[in-house]
Amino acid sequence: MAIESMTGFARAAGTVGIHAWAWEIRSVNGRGLDIRVRVPPGFEVLAEAARKRLTGAFARGTLHVNLQITSDAGPPRPRINEAALAGLLQSIARLPASDTVRPPSYDGLLGIRGVVELAEESEDALTVVEAAVLAGLESVVLGLKEARASEGRALEVVLSGHLETIARLTLQAEQHPARGVEAIRERIAAQVAALLEASQALDPQRLHQEAALLAVKADIREEIDRLHAHVAALRLLFDQGGPIGRKLDFLSQEFGREASTLCAKAGDAGLSRIGLELRTVVDQMREQVQNVE
């Protein structure tokens, strides 16, 4: 399973009858899964369907979802309810004649509520529209998955390059002459000799004990072993794929911690350069990791 990015864009559009619809989804980085949906009034059921489908398709990212629905029907057309008007006229005809009441006029009758109606689409027509838009939702979700997968493939190439650089630098640090026991002994011995020369009051035996402790602390074996272990763990994550962004972020922090410790314990210009280069590569990797789902 390949890794996916959290960034991507997808659009799907279509028509059904006099209606045109369009889904758009923009996906950006997020700590978790945050889905924000906007739909036209009256189509709230589609918003819930979108949230449910996207929740099942993605694990992380902030998704901005927008649905537009337009119609070529123009403004609502008035329609006379002839049955209501006929019933009203019949009721008026049964009223007794009166010299003080004028006979009803059509403009007065048409102003009565329910006689004139605005033609609206039937529920069946709206159901057809919703069905087409839901089919389009599936299309736009698949499009977004492909966009994020494509970006993920590019990210994996970049991250793999960083990983190989880290592995190479770790091996260089492990094989560097400055971390050999004899090299460390010589550096410590030179420091002890310099201190004894500066002050005869120092206890040589105690000074050599402290020097032995410093020699142990100067060994970067543990840091190198951890770096090798992190490299192996990261390669395994790449092989597994899927939503591994959080694990990648954790490992990149561990890489940074070991690189910093290596720099602090190096005691040699060559090892320090390797440690600084490690930190630079780890920072670059961690920046890219923030895009991984």
HUBEL-V996872 format. One record per residue. N is the residue number from 1. RES is the residue in one letter. OMEGA is omega in degrees with one decimal (none if undefined). Layout:
N,RES,OMEGA / N,RES,OMEGA
This chain:
1,M,-178.3 / 2,A,176.8 / 3,I,179.0 / 4,E,173.3 / 5,S,174.0 / 6,M,-179.5 / 7,T,179.2 / 8,G,179.2 / 9,F,176.4 / 10,A,178.7 / 11,R,175.1 / 12,A,-176.8 / 13,A,179.0 / 14,G,178.8 / 15,T,173.4 / 16,V,-176.2 / 17,G,-179.7 / 18,I,-175.8 / 19,H,171.3 / 20,A,-178.8 / 21,W,178.1 / 22,A,172.5 / 23,W,170.9 / 24,E,177.1 / 25,I,172.4 / 26,R,-177.6 / 27,S,177.7 / 28,V,-177.5 / 29,N,176.5 / 30,G,179.5 / 31,R,177.1 / 32,G,177.3 / 33,L,-178.8 / 34,D,-175.7 / 35,I,-179.5 / 36,R,-172.0 / 37,V,173.9 / 38,R,177.9 / 39,V,177.4 / 40,P,176.3 / 41,P,179.8 / 42,G,-178.5 / 43,F,-177.4 / 44,E,179.7 / 45,V,178.5 / 46,L,177.5 / 47,A,179.3 / 48,E,178.0 / 49,A,179.2 / 50,A,179.9 / 51,R,-178.2 / 52,K,-178.4 / 53,R,-178.2 / 54,L,177.5 / 55,T,178.7 / 56,G,-174.4 / 57,A,-173.7 / 58,F,-178.8 / 59,A,-177.6 / 60,R,177.2 / 61,G,174.0 / 62,T,-174.4 / 63,L,175.2 / 64,H,-174.2 / 65,V,-179.4 / 66,N,176.3 / 67,L,175.2 / 68,Q,176.3 / 69,I,178.6 / 70,T,-177.0 / 71,S,175.9 / 72,D,-175.3 / 73,A,-177.1 / 74,G,-179.0 / 75,P,179.4 / 76,P,-178.8 / 77,R,178.5 / 78,P,179.4 / 79,R,179.5 / 80,I,175.3 / 81,N,-172.8 / 82,E,179.8 / 83,A,179.4 / 84,A,180.0 / 85,L,179.4 / 86,A,178.5 / 87,G,179.0 / 88,L,178.6 / 89,L,178.6 / 90,Q,178.8 / 91,S,179.0 / 92,I,-178.2 / 93,A,-178.9 / 94,R,179.4 / 95,L,178.1 / 96,P,179.6 / 97,A,-179.0 / 98,S,179.2 / 99,D,-176.4 / 100,T,-179.0 / 101,V,179.2 / 102,R,177.6 / 103,P,-177.4 / 104,P,175.4 / 105,S,-178.0 / 106,Y,-179.8 / 107,D,175.6 / 108,G,-180.0 / 109,L,-178.2 / 110,L,178.5 / 111,G,179.5 / 112,I,-178.2 / 113,R,177.1 / 114,G,178.9 / 115,V,176.3 / 116,V,-179.1 / 117,E,173.0 / 118,L,-177.5 / 119,A,177.5 / 120,E,-179.8 / 121,E,179.5 / 122,S,177.3 / 123,E,178.4 / 124,D,179.6 / 125,A,178.8 / 126,L,177.9 / 127,T,177.4 / 128,V,178.5 / 129,V,-179.0 / 130,E,-179.8 / 131,A,179.2 / 132,A,-179.4 / 133,V,177.1 / 134,L,175.5 / 135,A,177.1 / 136,G,177.0 / 137,L,178.7 / 138,E,180.0 / 139,S,-177.3 / 140,V,176.6 / 141,V,178.0 / 142,L,177.6 / 143,G,178.5 / 144,L,178.0 / 145,K,179.5 / 146,E,178.4 / 147,A,-179.8 / 148,R,177.4 / 149,A,178.2 / 150,S,176.2 / 151,E,178.4 / 152,G,178.4 / 153,R,177.2 / 154,A,178.3 / 155,L,-178.0 / 156,E,177.1 / 157,V,-179.3 / 158,V,-178.2 / 159,L,177.6 / 160,S,176.6 / 161,G,177.2 / 162,H,-178.5 / 163,L,179.9 / 164,E,176.3 / 165,T,178.1 / 166,I,179.3 / 167,A,179.9 / 168,R,-179.5 / 169,L,177.3 / 170,T,178.2 / 171,L,177.8 / 172,Q,178.7 / 173,A,-179.3 / 174,E,-176.2 / 175,Q,-176.4 / 176,H,-178.6 / 177,P,-174.8 / 178,A,-179.0 / 179,R,175.7 / 180,G,-177.9 / 181,V,-178.3 / 182,E,179.3 / 183,A,178.4 / 184,I,-180.0 / 185,R,-179.3 / 186,E,179.3 / 187,R,-179.8 / 188,I,-179.4 / 189,A,178.5 / 190,A,178.4 / 191,Q,178.9 / 192,V,179.9 / 193,A,179.7 / 194,A,179.0 / 195,L,179.3 / 196,L,178.6 / 197,E,-178.5 / 198,A,-177.4 / 199,S,178.9 / 200,Q,-177.4 / 201,A,-178.6 / 202,L,178.4 / 203,D,-177.4 / 204,P,-178.3 / 205,Q,179.5 / 206,R,-179.6 / 207,L,179.2 / 208,H,175.0 / 209,Q,177.7 / 210,E,179.7 / 211,A,178.1 / 212,A,177.3 / 213,L,177.8 / 214,L,178.8 / 215,A,178.1 / 216,V,-179.2 / 217,K,-178.1 / 218,A,-180.0 / 219,D,-177.7 / 220,I,-179.5 / 221,R,-178.4 / 222,E,-179.5 / 223,E,179.4 / 224,I,178.4 / 225,D,179.6 / 226,R,178.2 / 227,L,176.8 / 228,H,-179.4 / 229,A,179.7 / 230,H,177.2 / 231,V,179.4 / 232,A,179.8 / 233,A,-179.6 / 234,L,176.7 / 235,R,178.2 / 236,L,177.6 / 237,L,178.3 / 238,F,178.9 / 239,D,-179.9 / 240,Q,-178.9 / 241,G,-179.0 / 242,G,-178.9 / 243,P,-174.6 / 244,I,-174.6 / 245,G,-179.0 / 246,R,178.9 / 247,K,177.5 / 248,L,179.7 / 249,D,178.4 / 250,F,-179.4 / 251,L,179.5 / 252,S,174.9 / 253,Q,178.2 / 254,E,175.5 / 255,F,-179.4 / 256,G,180.0 / 257,R,-179.6 / 258,E,178.7 / 259,A,179.0 / 260,S,179.0 / 261,T,177.8 / 262,L,178.3 / 263,C,-176.8 / 264,A,-175.9 / 265,K,-170.8 / 266,A,-178.2 / 267,G,-179.0 / 268,D,-176.7 / 269,A,-179.2 / 270,G,177.8 / 271,L,178.3 / 272,S,178.3 / 273,R,178.1 / 274,I,179.5 / 275,G,179.2 / 276,L,177.3 / 277,E,176.1 / 278,L,179.9 / 279,R,179.3 / 280,T,-179.7 / 281,V,179.7 / 282,V,177.7 / 283,D,178.0 / 284,Q,179.6 / 285,M,-177.9 / 286,R,177.7 / 287,E,179.3 / 288,Q,-178.5 / 289,V,-179.3 / 290,Q,179.7 / 291,N,-173.8 / 292,V,178.6 / 293,E,none
